[in-house]
Amino acid sequence: MCEFNLNCYAHVILCFEKCYTNKVVIIIFLKIFKHCFSGTRFRPLSFEVPKPLFPVAGVPMLQHHIEACAKVPNMKEILLIGFYQPNEELNRFLLNAQQEFKISIRYLQEYAALGTGGGIYHFRDQIVSGSPEAFFVLNADVCSAFPLTEMLSFQKEHGEPNSFVILGTTANRKQSMNYGCIVENEESNEVLHYVEKPSTFVSDIINCGIYLFNPDIFQHIGAVFQKNQQDMLLLLGTEPTNGWHRAEAIRLEQDIFTALAGQGKLYVYKTLSFWSQIKSAGSAIYASRLYLNQYHTTHPERLASNKEGGPKITGNVYIHPTANIDPTAVLGPNVSIGTGVTIGAGVRVRESIILHGANLQDHCCVLNSIVGWDSTIGKWARVEGTPSDPNPNDPYAKIDSETLFREGKLTPSITILGCNVTIPSEVIILNSIVLPHKDLNRGFKNQIIL
């Protein structure tokens, strides 16, 4: 049995079904693509846990999507679409989510990786059963306030009833070219032009990877599929099955949005709320900060506070109830402490994620780092990284896509300790990546310890 790997770019889809009672039913899909199954930009963390299940602000990344979707009235079912065999960890997460949110969750397995549009089209019968009125598609590697109800209201107020909506936000001129760019009619918000990652500046409105569709989208995807099938037959000159999955591999952004732009079918809803991608481990710390700040309104019970006999809390901090923390420790801002973590006397933690079972011994210091599962940091040791945050002086700045190396050198970024790493006492680990099961005996700077 092959192992199902979620360490990749992913999608979630919400489907609304309009019944005779005018009741709205929602279906969510998680879409996984083959080209990014290894989660290379998330290593070594993705060795231990699928990327969408990596804890951000104390809960799995995907749970933030589910919690946002659960706020839409009358949610009925969650469908996950993927190419790989589901493993025990995914099944356990889905079972817990079903129990917590009282939602039915099913997994539909693709016969091949079919792309952002192809997977939806392949299971279109599952989506349109029950006469769906509309459905959402959400990238799972983004963090957002997920303004789903606002997008529904926007669709009713703008365009035709059968129009499609893209969630957009504003980026600065340079960074916009790293995303899908949208040119809109400023009065009607219709998408006039769409280009995915252009080589020159097109627009400062970018695609957030959150879409609102209705079943009419399958007509447009079907037309692309038929064209791809004809092209494959002409190219191969053999029986249809040889290139069938390649014909069904369809990308929403390049194959559908580009063609729909300017036809009065596609609109953009611009959000002023937070949004960021979670492509790398460094961006996970930034996403954790955004979600921890949102907890003030959505889940205030998850935020730690200063209590007698407890550690000193500065800013937004999440602490799992099973963590054992010395009252002289200082935590925050932007700190997430996982299950069973032990933190000794005088420890300082800031802008970091401490995963379950880690042991931070007396007077160590952890800054801008991710400490892996069951890792140990010795007394008076210092583990520090360089933050990957957007420019704080630019309100439209987004987090940059990190490259591991720059000019032949390791790019300074957050420090990452894989699982079961031991850092000795009184050493410094700076801007480094330590692979799992390493027992270090000295300090390191700007290195990957294999």
Order of alpha helices (4+ residues) and beta strands (2+ residues): beta-beta-beta-beta-alpha-beta-alpha-beta-alpha-alpha-beta-beta-alpha-beta-beta-beta-beta-alpha-alpha-beta-beta-alpha-beta-beta-beta-beta-beta-beta-beta-beta-beta-beta-beta-beta-beta-beta-beta-beta-beta-beta-beta-beta-beta
